[in-house]
Amino acid sequence: MIKRLFFSLIISLFFCTCAKDEEPLPQDCAGVAGGNNICGCTDITAFNYNSSATFDDGSCQSHIDNGDYYLSFNGSNSFVDLGDMLSQGSYTKAAWVKRNYGYAVANNIISGNTGHAFWAPQNQGAKLSAGHNGSYTVVQDPDSLPEAVWTFVAVTYDPDVASGTMTLFTNGAQVDQATGVAPQEESSNTYIGKFNNGNIWYGSIDEVAIWNKALGTSEIAELVNSDNDMNATLDRGSYVSSGDLEGYWKMNEGEGEVLSDASGNGYVGTINMAVWNTCDECGCTDPTACNYDPAATVDNRTCEYVDDPCDTCVDSEILANDYDLDGVCDDQDDDDDNDGVTDDNDADPFDNTVCSDTDGDGCDDCSSGIFDPSNDGPDDDGDGICNSYIISGRTVYIVGESYNSEGNLTACYWVDGSRVELPGGAWATDIVVVNGTVYTSGTGEASDACYWINNTRYDLPGNGGEAEAIAVDGSDVYVAGWYNNGSCYWKNGERVNLTTNGESMAFAIGIRNNGDVFVGGYYVNNHHYVIPCYWKNGNNRSNLPVPTGGDGEVYDITFDEDGNMRYYAGYTMKPDDLTGYAPKSCYWRHTVRTDLPDGTSDISLYGTGSYGITIDGEDIYVAGYTDWIGDYYDDNTGGRFPRYWKNNTAHDLEGGPNTIFGTGQANDIRVADGNVVVVGIATGGPNNDDSGESACYWLNGELNYLEDVRGEWSEAKGVFID
């Protein structure tokens, strides 16, 4: 008994000692003993939001204000990326800006990667401008934006007033207004000081704000009178739109590579190469620099120097005195723009598209870029001015066929609407332009495949064939098509057979960045099904998926921006209880098929098809048609109508038939600078041959015929934008 008591006592003392020595668990940042909370800002709209934080420690900051700062932009590679923050529809953009002495190409203030721009382009005299969807000067200040002076600028847009009203302001005063302005296309990014491809602001920017409504004139005046601080978050006076503020960047951080958003909406900007400044006394302090500023006391690294023997410094601006960059200074060069006309006889010696009109046709002899009266462009409206570019700053090439002066159907292409006939060709199918050299594919007068480099024809081996598509990779020319023995492609004129059963055709070709050759088309299998497919580097064929019991064809191929992912356009067919063996437009991403919507439940729609495809960023465009069943008792119903799809949304186009014998069809599509160009055929309209098919293009949905005489059975089959 004594031993048991002694043992129990020992055990009790042991546990008492252990309990006495145990230390309490440490607390986490939230004060929880033994917890594992991560403390930080959990407000997603805050400037310093921490996605890893599980406990809000009260550190959230909606805006950083370290005093009176602003950002300076170098005109070369500096900008602020605001992300995806400007939706389609109403808006107001406003900022304080100061344009530097010197030259910058575009001087963008607040613009998107597509769709919308607010800028002061140098080639427009640095006049404050704005616009949408490729037409970026629909409003413009008649005066140049002043240099070295802080100026308040603003632009508003309201899609619900007069079919879209855009108004431009300088220092609170309205300087221009336009109506009938279509809403901006969706833009995935908005920038301060930049457009999509650069075009950087050269100068300083402060107090940037964007509203999701069009501010009134009195509100704009109230903002400009607030002494360089808009206080856009506070209603006052005539300004009562703080609740509509989408983003507000006061630019008072003074350090770092981010801009905080004072609106509270969390649109944090990322700074790229823009420099923080805090004084108007900042500038170039080097007396040897062209833009030396004697008033500057702080150097802001903007000094510019004359380094070319032809350049001179005038009024703090470097003037390039070798316009054509041929190494001969302008005062010693008798043809400054290299258009083939001496300066003494040149109406504009510094514009190679303007020189004279020696043949009196109302078009400038140098419209093509060099003196050539025989190729000086059409003047369809007879105003003495050559037809304008389809897309400003771009050259649009469209390929197809039309009748020549002898009445023969002839292969040709159009350059911004001006026809160029291809020798010995019956029709042309595809076009590519590389460094000014034009490559086209097609079929010769003897019904054999061929291609042209500029105006020289090259016949391809294989009887009874057609060339359907062309691609250029370095010095190599690839042409896809077929001949009597089946599908093939030619590399530099040497034929590579694909499927040699006489029931296979190739319609598309593309070259991947790594040199892989992809050809799209179809073949007929042993069960007599038409199978859509592609071939890689020869006859290595892969089938593309079709509906159960159906078949299909591939007509076009494109690659994403990285040149990796392939997209094929075409259609499939399968039995349908209502319409029989009906076509269905689709595209394949690599090998995954996406059926495109018909856009109707009407049983009179027979089917849809697609012939062309292109990628613009994340957007997928497909060109094709809808085919309607005509009413037995009404010839004015039914027929084929042109259409394109953007991201699976259908857009019907003008130019469908007025009778069941007519055809409207979209054959190809490209996008540039926010402009959608579709090419194909359209009927001649009620005043022409209703059944005729005329070559045409649609620019942003608007129909334009390529020939003066409609209904003559011409056709546009492919498009390239340079």
C-alpha positions in Angstrom: 0.0 0.0 0.0 2.8 2.4 0.8 4.5 1.6 -2.5 1.3 2.4 -4.4 0.9 5.8 -2.7 4.5 6.6 -3.3 4.1 5.8 -7.0 1.0 7.8 -7.4 2.7 10.8 -5.8 5.6 10.6 -8.3 3.1 10.5 -11.3 1.2 13.5 -10.0 4.4 15.5 -9.5 5.5 14.7 -13.0 2.2 15.9 -14.6 2.2 19.1 -12.5 5.8 19.8 -13.6 4.9 19.4 -17.3 1.8 21.6 -17.1 3.8 24.3 -15.3 6.5 24.3 -18.0 4.1 24.4 -21.1 4.3 27.8 -22.9 1.2 29.4 -24.5 0.8 29.2 -28.3 2.0 32.3 -30.2 -0.6 34.6 -31.8 -0.9 35.3 -35.5 -1.3 38.8 -37.0 -5.0 38.7 -36.3 -4.4 37.9 -32.6 -5.5 34.3 -32.8 -3.5 31.9 -30.7 -2.0 29.3 -33.0 -3.7 30.8 -36.0 -2.3 31.1 -39.5 -4.0 34.2 -40.9 -2.2 36.3 -43.5 -2.7 40.0 -42.8 -3.1 42.6 -45.4 -5.6 44.6 -47.5 -8.5 42.4 -48.6 -10.4 45.1 -50.5 -10.0 44.3 -54.2 -10.6 47.9 -55.2 -7.7 49.2 -53.1 -4.4 50.3 -54.5 -2.5 47.8 -52.2 -4.9 44.9 -52.4 -3.3 41.6 -51.3 -4.9 38.6 -53.0 -3.1 36.3 -50.5 -4.5 38.1 -47.4 -7.1 36.3 -45.2 -7.4 39.1 -42.6 -7.9 42.8 -43.3 -5.4 44.7 -41.1 -6.8 48.1 -42.0 -3.9 49.0 -44.3 -6.0 49.5 -47.5 -5.3 52.6 -49.5 -7.5 53.7 -52.3 -5.0 56.3 -53.5 -1.4 57.4 -52.9 -0.8 61.1 -52.5 2.8 62.2 -51.9 2.4 65.8 -53.2 2.1 67.5 -56.5 3.6 65.3 -59.2 3.0 64.4 -62.8 4.4 62.0 -65.4 6.6 62.9 -68.4 6.5 60.8 -71.6 9.4 60.4 -74.0 7.6 60.0 -77.4 9.3 56.6 -77.9 8.4 53.9 -75.4 6.8 55.4 -72.3 3.1 54.9 -71.4 0.7 53.7 -68.7 -1.4 50.6 -69.1 -4.8 51.0 -67.4 -6.1 47.5 -68.4 -9.6 46.7 -69.6 -11.6 49.6 -68.2 -13.4 51.5 -70.9 -16.6 49.8 -72.0 -18.5 50.4 -75.2 -20.9 53.4 -75.1 -20.9 56.7 -73.3 -17.7 58.2 -71.9 -15.8 61.3 -71.0 -12.0 61.5 -71.2 -10.1 64.4 -69.6 -6.6 65.3 -68.7 -4.1 68.2 -68.2 -1.3 67.9 -70.8 1.8 69.8 -71.8 3.3 69.0 -75.2 7.1 69.2 -75.5 9.0 71.1 -78.1 10.0 68.7 -80.8 8.5 65.9 -82.9 6.4 63.0 -81.9 4.5 60.9 -84.4 1.0 60.7 -82.8 1.0 62.2 -79.3 -1.7 59.9 -77.9 -3.3 61.1 -74.6 -5.9 58.5 -73.6 -6.4 55.8 -76.3 -7.2 52.1 -76.6 -5.4 49.2 -78.2 -8.3 49.3 -80.7 -11.5 51.2 -81.1 -10.9 54.6 -79.6 -8.3 57.4 -79.7 -7.7 60.8 -78.1 -4.5 62.4 -79.4 -2.7 65.2 -81.2 -1.2 63.7 -84.4 1.9 65.5 -85.7 0.9 64.8 -89.3 -2.3 66.7 -88.6 -0.4 69.7 -87.2 -0.5 68.4 -83.6 -4.2 69.3 -83.5 -6.2 67.8 -80.7 -8.3 65.0 -82.2 -10.5 62.0 -81.3 -12.5 59.3 -83.0 -13.5 55.6 -83.2 -12.8 52.4 -85.2 -10.1 53.6 -87.6 -11.6 57.1 -88.1 -9.7 58.8 -85.4 -10.0 62.5 -86.4 -13.8 62.8 -86.6 -13.5 65.7 -84.2 -10.5 68.0 -84.3 -9.4 71.4 -82.9 -8.7 73.8 -85.7 -5.7 75.1 -83.8 -2.5 73.2 -82.8 -2.2 72.1 -79.2 0.3 74.6 -77.7 3.8 73.6 -76.8 5.3 73.8 -73.3 1.9 75.1 -71.9 -0.3 73.1 -69.6 -3.7 72.7 -71.4 -6.9 71.1 -70.2 -8.3 68.7 -72.8 -11.5 66.6 -72.9 -13.7 64.6 -75.2 -17.2 63.3 -74.6 -19.2 60.7 -76.4 -23.0 59.9 -76.2 -24.2 57.1 -78.5 -27.9 58.0 -77.8 -27.8 61.6 -79.2 -28.0 62.1 -83.0 -26.8 58.6 -83.7 -23.7 59.1 -81.7 -22.4 62.6 -80.7 -18.7 63.3 -80.0 -17.6 66.7 -78.6 -14.1 68.0 -78.2 -13.0 70.6 -75.6 -9.8 72.6 -75.1 -9.4 74.6 -71.8 -13.1 74.1 -71.2 -14.3 75.5 -74.5 -16.0 73.4 -77.2 -13.8 73.3 -80.3 -15.6 70.7 -82.4 -18.5 68.3 -82.5 -19.6 65.5 -84.8 -22.8 63.4 -85.0 -23.4 60.0 -86.5 -20.4 58.6 -84.8 -20.7 54.8 -84.3 -19.8 53.5 -80.8 -16.2 52.3 -80.2 -15.5 48.7 -80.8 -14.6 46.7 -77.7 -11.0 47.5 -76.5 -9.2 45.1 -74.2 -6.8 47.8 -73.0 -6.8 51.6 -72.4 -3.6 53.5 -72.2 -2.4 56.9 -71.0 0.2 58.2 -73.5 -0.1 55.5 -76.1 -2.2 53.7 -78.8 -2.0 50.0 -79.6 1.2 50.0 -81.6 3.0 52.9 -79.9 2.5 56.4 -81.1 3.7 57.8 -77.7 2.9 61.2 -76.2 5.9 63.5 -76.1 5.5 65.8 -73.1 3.8 65.6 -69.7 0.3 64.4 -68.5 -1.4 65.0 -65.2 -4.9 64.5 -63.6 -6.4 61.9 -65.9 -10.0 61.0 -65.5 -12.6 58.8 -67.4 -16.3 58.9 -66.8 -18.9 56.4 -68.0 -21.1 59.2 -69.2 -20.9 62.2 -71.5 -20.3 65.2 -69.2 -22.2 68.4 -70.0 -20.5 71.6 -71.2 -21.0 73.3 -67.9 -19.4 70.4 -66.1 -16.3 70.5 -68.3 -16.0 74.2 -67.7 -16.3 73.6 -63.9 -13.4 71.1 -64.1 -11.0 73.3 -66.0 -11.6 76.2 -63.6 -10.5 74.1 -60.6 -6.9 75.3 -61.0 -5.1 72.1 -62.3 -6.8 69.9 -59.7 -10.1 68.5 -61.1 -11.3 67.0 -57.8 -13.3 64.7 -59.9 -14.4 62.7 -56.8 -16.3 65.7 -55.3 -19.5 67.3 -56.7 -19.4 71.0 -56.8 -20.8 73.9 -58.8 -22.0 72.6 -62.2 -20.0 69.4 -61.8 -22.3 66.7 -60.3 -21.1 63.5 -61.9 -18.7 62.1 -59.4 -20.9 59.0 -59.1 -20.3 58.3 -62.8 -16.5 58.5 -62.4 -14.9 55.3 -63.8 -11.3 56.0 -63.1 -9.2 58.9 -61.7 -5.5 59.0 -61.7 -4.2 62.1 -59.9 -0.5 61.1 -60.5 0.7 62.2 -57.1 2.6 59.0 -56.2 5.9 60.5 -57.1 7.7 57.2 -57.2 7.2 53.6 -58.2 5.8 51.9 -61.3 2.1 52.0 -60.6 -0.7 54.6 -60.6 -3.4 54.3 -58.0 -7.0 55.0 -58.8 -8.6 57.7 -56.8 -12.1 56.8 -58.0 -12.2 53.8 -55.7 -12.9 51.4 -58.6 -9.5 49.8 -58.5 -8.2 50.5 -62.0 -4.5 50.5 -61.1 -2.2 51.6 -63.9 1.1 50.1 -64.8 3.8 52.6 -65.7 6.3 51.8 -68.5 9.3 54.2 -68.8 7.3 57.3 -67.9 9.3 59.6 -65.5 8.0 61.2 -62.4 8.3 65.0 -62.2 7.3 67.6 -59.6 8.2 70.9 -61.1 7.6 73.1 -64.1 11.3 74.0 -63.9 12.3 70.6 -65.1 13.7 70.2 -68.6 16.9 69.9 -70.6 19.7 71.7 -68.8 22.5 70.9 -71.3 23.3 74.1 -73.3 24.7 71.9 -76.2 21.4 70.2 -76.7 18.9 71.3 -79.3 16.0 71.5 -76.8 18.1 73.3 -74.1 15.7 75.1 -71.7 17.5 78.0 -70.0 14.6 78.2 -67.5 15.0 74.6 -66.4 16.8 74.0 -63.1 16.3 70.3 -62.9 17.3 68.0 -65.8 14.5 65.6 -66.7 16.6 63.5 -69.2 14.8 64.9 -72.3 17.8 66.4 -74.0 18.0 65.9 -77.8 21.1 66.3 -80.0 21.7 66.8 -83.7 23.6 63.7 -84.8 22.9 63.6 -88.6 25.0 65.7 -90.9 21.8 66.9 -92.7 19.8 67.8 -89.6 19.5 71.3 -88.1 18.2 72.7 -84.9 15.5 75.4 -85.3 13.6 76.8 -82.3 14.5 73.9 -80.1 13.3 71.4 -82.7 15.5 69.0 -84.7 14.6 69.3 -88.3 15.5 66.3 -90.5 16.7 67.7 -93.8 17.0 64.4 -95.7 13.4 63.6 -96.4 14.0 60.4 -98.4 16.9 59.3 -96.1 19.1 58.7 -99.2 22.1 60.3 -97.6 21.8 63.4 -99.8 20.7 66.5 -97.9 17.5 68.2 -99.2 19.2 71.3 -100.4 21.5 69.2 -102.6 18.9 66.6 -103.7 16.9 67.4 -106.8 14.3 64.7 -106.0 13.6 64.9 -102.3 10.8 62.3 -102.2 12.2 59.9 -104.8 9.0 59.8 -106.9 10.9 60.2 -110.2 10.0 63.9 -110.6 12.5 66.6 -110.0 11.7 69.1 -107.3 11.4 72.0 -109.8 8.5 70.1 -111.5 7.0 68.5 -108.4 3.8 70.0 -106.9 4.9 68.7 -103.5 8.6 67.7 -103.4 8.1 66.1 -100.0 5.2 63.8 -100.8 5.9 60.9 -103.2 2.2 60.5 -104.0 1.8 64.1 -105.3 3.6 65.6 -108.3 1.5 66.4 -111.4 -1.3 65.5 -113.7 0.3 65.4 -117.1 -2.4 63.3 -118.7 -5.3 65.5 -117.4 -7.3 62.6 -116.0 -7.9 64.3 -112.7 -5.6 61.9 -110.8 -2.1 62.7 -109.7 0.6 61.0 -111.8 2.4 59.9 -108.6 -0.6 58.3 -106.8 1.1 55.0 -106.9 4.2 56.4 -105.1 6.2 56.9 -108.2 5.6 58.8 -111.5 3.4 56.6 -113.6 0.5 58.3 -115.4 -0.8 54.9 -116.6 -1.3 53.7 -113.0 -2.4 56.9 -111.3 -5.6 55.5 -109.8 -9.3 55.9 -110.6 -11.5 58.9 -110.0 -15.0 57.4 -109.7 -16.8 60.4 -108.4 -15.2 62.8 -111.0 -14.1 65.4 -108.4 -10.6 65.6 -109.8 -9.2 63.7 -106.8 -8.1 60.1 -107.0 -10.1 57.6 -104.9 -9.1 57.7 -101.3 -7.6 54.7 -99.5 -10.1 52.2 -98.3 -8.3 52.3 -94.9 -6.3 55.4 -94.2 -2.6 54.6 -93.9 -3.1 51.1 -95.3 -3.2 49.5 -98.7 -6.0 47.0 -99.4 -5.4 44.4 -102.0 -8.4 42.4 -103.3 -8.0 39.5 -105.7 -10.5 37.9 -108.1 -11.7 38.2 -111.7 -13.5 40.7 -113.9 -14.1 41.3 -117.6 -11.5 43.2 -119.5 -12.0 45.7 -122.3 -12.3 42.8 -124.9 -15.1 41.3 -122.9 -13.1 38.3 -121.6 -13.1 37.2 -118.0 -9.7 37.9 -116.7 -7.7 37.3 -113.5 -7.0 40.5 -111.7 -6.5 42.3 -108.4 -7.6 45.7 -107.1 -5.3 48.0 -105.2 -7.6 50.3 -103.1 -10.2 49.8 -105.8 -7.9 50.3 -108.9 -7.9 47.1 -111.0 -4.6 45.5 -112.2 -5.1 42.7 -114.8 -3.0 39.6 -114.6 -1.7 38.2 -117.9 -2.9 34.9 -119.2 -5.2 34.3 -116.3 -8.9 33.2 -116.2 -9.4 33.9 -112.5 -7.4 34.5 -109.4 -8.0 33.1 -105.9 -5.6 34.4 -103.3 -3.1 37.2 -102.7 -0.2 38.0 -100.5 2.1 41.1 -100.5 5.6 41.0 -99.1 7.8 44.1 -99.1 5.8 45.5 -101.9 5.9 42.4 -104.1 2.5 41.0 -105.0 2.0 37.2 -105.1 -1.3 35.9 -106.5 -2.6 32.4 -107.2 -5.2 31.3 -109.8 -5.9 29.5 -113.0 -4.6 30.3 -116.5 -6.5 30.6 -119.7 -5.7 26.9 -120.5 -7.4 25.8 -117.2 -4.1 25.0 -115.5 -2.9 26.0 -112.1 -0.5 29.0 -112.0 0.6 31.9 -109.9 1.9 35.4 -110.5 4.7 37.4 -108.9 3.7 41.0 -109.7 2.7 40.6 -113.4 4.8 37.6 -114.3 2.9 34.3 -114.6 4.4 31.0 -113.5 2.6 27.8 -114.7 2.4 24.9 -112.3 2.8 21.2 -113.2 -0.3 19.0 -113.3 -3.0 18.9 -116.0 -6.5 20.3 -115.4 -5.7 21.9 -112.1 -6.4 25.0 -110.1 -4.3 27.0 -107.6 -6.5 28.0 -104.7 -4.2 29.6 -102.1 -0.7 31.1 -101.8 1.8 31.7 -99.0 5.3 33.2 -98.9 8.0 32.2 -96.4 11.3 34.0 -97.0 12.3 33.3 -100.6 9.9 30.3 -100.9 6.6 30.5 -102.6 3.9 27.9 -101.7 0.7 27.3 -103.6 -2.1 25.0 -102.6 -4.6 23.4 -105.0 -5.3 20.4 -107.0 -5.0 18.7 -110.5 -6.5 15.7 -112.2 -4.9 13.3 -109.8 -6.0 15.0 -106.6 -4.9 17.5 -104.0 -1.4 18.9 -103.8 0.7 21.9 -103.1 3.7 23.4 -105.0 6.9 24.8 -103.4 8.7 27.1 -105.8 6.9 25.3 -108.7 7.7 21.7 -107.6 4.6 19.7 -106.9 4.0 17.8 -103.6 1.2 15.3 -103.9 -1.2 15.0 -100.9 -4.1 12.6 -101.7 -4.0 11.1 -105.2 -7.4 9.7 -105.7 -8.8 12.4 -107.9 -11.5 13.1 -105.3 -9.5 15.4 -103.0 -8.9 19.1 -103.2 -6.8 21.6 -101.2 -8.1 25.1 -100.7 -5.8 26.7 -98.0 -2.2 26.9 -97.1 -0.2 28.4 -94.2 3.4 28.4 -93.0 4.0 28.2 -89.3 6.8 30.2 -87.7 9.0 27.1 -87.4 8.6 26.4 -91.2 5.9 23.7 -90.9 3.6 23.6 -93.9 -0.2 23.1 -93.3 -2.7 22.6 -96.1 -6.4 22.4 -95.6 -9.1 20.8 -97.8 -11.0 17.6 -98.1 -10.8 14.0 -99.5 -13.4 11.3 -100.1 -13.1 8.2 -98.0 -14.0 4.6 -98.9 -17.5 5.2 -97.7 -17.9 8.1 -100.1 -18.0 10.7 -97.3 -16.3 14.0 -97.9 -13.9 14.4 -95.0 -12.5 17.8 -94.0 -8.8 17.5 -93.2 -5.4 19.1 -93.1 -2.0 17.9 -94.2 1.2 18.7 -92.4 4.6 18.8 -94.3 3.4 16.7 -97.2 0.9 13.8 -97.1 0.7 13.5 -93.4 -3.1 13.9 -93.2 -5.3 14.5 -90.1 -9.1 14.4 -90.2 -11.2 17.2 -88.7 -14.3 16.2 -86.7 -17.8 16.3 -88.3 -21.3 15.5 -87.0 -22.2 11.9 -86.8 -23.1 10.7 -90.3 -22.0 13.9 -91.9 -19.1 15.3 -93.9 -17.5 18.7 -94.6 -14.8 20.8 -96.3 -12.0 23.2 -95.2 -11.6 26.4 -97.2 -9.2 28.6 -95.2 -6.5 28.6 -92.6 -5.0 31.2 -90.3 -2.7 31.2 -87.2 -2.9 33.1 -84.0 -0.5 36.0 -83.3 2.2 33.7 -82.0 2.0 31.5 -85.1 1.2 28.4 -83.0 -2.6 27.7 -82.9 -4.2 26.9 -86.2 -7.8 27.9 -87.1 -9.6 26.3 -90.1 -12.8 27.7 -91.7 -15.3 25.6 -93.6 -18.6 23.8 -93.2 -20.1 20.5 -92.4 -23.2 18.7 -93.7 -25.4 16.1 -92.1 -28.9 14.8 -92.8 -31.7 17.0 -91.4 -35.3 16.0 -91.1 -36.5 19.4 -92.3 -34.0 20.7 -94.8 -32.3 17.5 -96.0 -28.5 17.4 -96.4 -28.0 20.9 -95.1 -24.6 22.8 -94.7 -23.5 24.2 -91.4 -20.8 26.9 -91.1 -18.1 26.2 -88.6 -14.4 26.6 -87.8 -11.9 24.3 -86.2 -9.4 25.5 -83.5 -6.7 23.0 -84.1 -9.0 20.0 -84.1 -11.9 21.3 -82.0 -15.0 22.2 -84.0 -17.2 25.2 -83.3 -20.5 25.4 -85.1 -21.5 28.9 -86.0 -25.0 30.0 -85.2 -27.7 30.3 -87.9 -29.2 33.2 -86.1 -32.8 32.1 -86.8 -35.2 29.2 -86.1 -36.9 29.8 -89.5 -37.2 26.5 -91.3 -36.8 28.4 -94.6 -33.1 28.7 -93.9 -31.5 25.9 -95.8 -28.0 26.3 -94.3 -24.8 28.3 -93.9 -21.2 28.1 -95.0 -17.9 29.8 -94.5 -14.9 30.4 -96.8 -12.5 32.8 -94.9 -11.2 33.2 -91.4 -8.8 35.7 -89.6 -7.7 36.4 -86.1 -7.4 39.9 -84.6 -6.1 39.6 -81.0 -8.6 37.4 -79.2 -11.3 38.0 -81.8 -12.2 35.3 -84.4 -13.8 36.5 -87.7 -15.3 34.1 -90.2 -16.7 35.1 -93.6 -19.5 33.1 -95.4 -23.1 33.1 -96.3 -26.7 32.0 -95.4 -28.8 30.1 -97.9 -32.6 30.4 -97.9 -35.2 28.2 -99.4 -37.3 30.2 -101.9 -41.0 30.3 -101.7 -42.5 28.4 -104.6 -45.0 31.2 -105.3 -42.5 34.1 -104.8 -39.3 34.5 -106.8 -38.2 37.3 -104.4 -37.5 34.9 -101.6 -34.7 32.6 -101.1 -31.1 32.6 -102.4 -27.7 33.1 -100.9 -26.9 36.1 -98.7 -23.5 37.4 -97.5 -22.6 37.2 -93.8 -19.7 37.2 -91.4 -19.4 36.1 -87.8 -17.4 37.8 -85.0 -16.8 35.6 -82.0 -19.8 33.5 -83.0 -22.1 36.5 -83.4 -23.6 36.8 -86.9 -23.5 40.0 -88.9 -25.6 40.0 -92.1 -24.3 42.0 -95.0 -26.0 44.0 -97.7 -26.0 42.6 -101.3 -28.1 39.5 -101.2 -30.2 38.5 -104.2 -33.5 40.1 -105.3 -34.5 36.8 -106.9 -33.8 33.2 -106.2 -31.3 33.2 -109.1 -28.9 35.7 -107.5 -26.0 35.1 -105.1 -24.4 37.2 -102.4 -21.5 35.7 -100.7 -18.6 36.7 -98.4 -15.4 34.9 -99.5 -12.7 36.3 -97.3 -12.1 38.7 -94.3 -9.3 40.7 -92.7 -9.2 43.2 -89.9 -6.8 46.2 -89.6 -6.8 49.2 -87.2 -10.3 48.2 -86.0 -11.7 48.1 -89.5 -13.3 44.9 -90.8 -12.9 44.3 -94.6 -15.0 41.5 -96.1 -14.8 40.7 -99.9 -17.0 38.6 -102.1 -19.9 39.0 -104.5 -23.2 40.9 -104.3 -26.1 41.2 -106.6 -26.4 44.3 -108.8 -29.4 45.7 -107.0 -32.9 46.6 -108.2 -31.7 48.9 -111.0 -29.3 46.3 -112.5 -29.3 42.6 -113.4 -30.8 41.1 -110.3 -29.2 37.7 -111.0 -25.7 39.2 -111.7 -22.8 38.6 -109.3 -20.5 41.6 -108.9 -17.1 41.8 -107.2 -17.4 43.9 -104.0 -16.1 44.6 -100.5 -17.8 45.6 -97.3 -15.9 48.1 -95.0 -17.3 47.9 -91.5 -20.6 46.5 -93.0 -21.0 49.1 -95.8 -21.2 47.6 -99.3 -18.9 48.9 -102.0 -18.8 47.6 -105.6 -15.4 47.2 -107.2 -16.5 47.7 -110.8 -18.5 50.6 -112.4 -20.8 48.2 -114.1 -22.6 45.9 -111.8 -24.2 42.6 -112.5 -21.4 41.6 -114.8 -20.4 38.3 -113.1 -17.2 39.5 -111.5 -16.0 38.2 -108.1 -13.7 39.1 -105.3 -12.2 36.0 -103.7 -9.4 37.1 -101.3 -8.1 40.1 -99.5 -4.7 41.3 -98.0 -4.1 44.4 -96.0 -0.6 45.9 -96.0 
